[in-house]
Amino acid sequence: MPNKALRILIADEQHFHRMKTERLFNQLGYHRVAPVQSLVEMLTLVEYGCEPFDLVLINASLAGGALDLFGFFLDNRQVHHALIYDGRRAQLPPVSAAAGFPQKVQQRVQVSHAAQPDLASIQRLMALIDSPVCEAAPSPDHEWNRQRIG
């Protein structure tokens, strides 16, 4: 079951692409999707947002070389995960969870040469982002705290 609280941002200058991608997320049960049409809008929402975005999808051509998208998303605390698509235009090498990059890169930023994300690629991406979290092992004083409280 999808986590309906995930915040998703789609940045693409083509209205049809934004709408199509948003509908794919809606089909999968994700409805907190914000579409934007410019780099300035995307930067404004990311930088001045109260809470971080769980996922940002951006068409690489939107930056037009004005911003190193890969570096921006890799070190940005306001974005947990990013997919840069149409990366061939920005001359970015493809980066996916299967690539030989460090785990931090694989989990945070992916680059696709596809012109637009399709349902299968979004499903794979969301399987990584929206996977069930394993419970952490209790700390040694966990039992003591529970006994004391209740």
Buried (B, 14 or more C-beta within 10 A) or exposed (E): EEBEEBBBBBBBBBEEBBEBBBEBBEEBEBEBBBBBBEBEBBBEBBEEBEEEBBBBBBBBBBBEEEBEBBEBBBEBEBBBBBBBBBBBBBEBEBBBBEEEBEEEBBBBBBBBBEEBBEEEBBEBBBEBBBEEEEEEEEEEEEEEEEEEEE
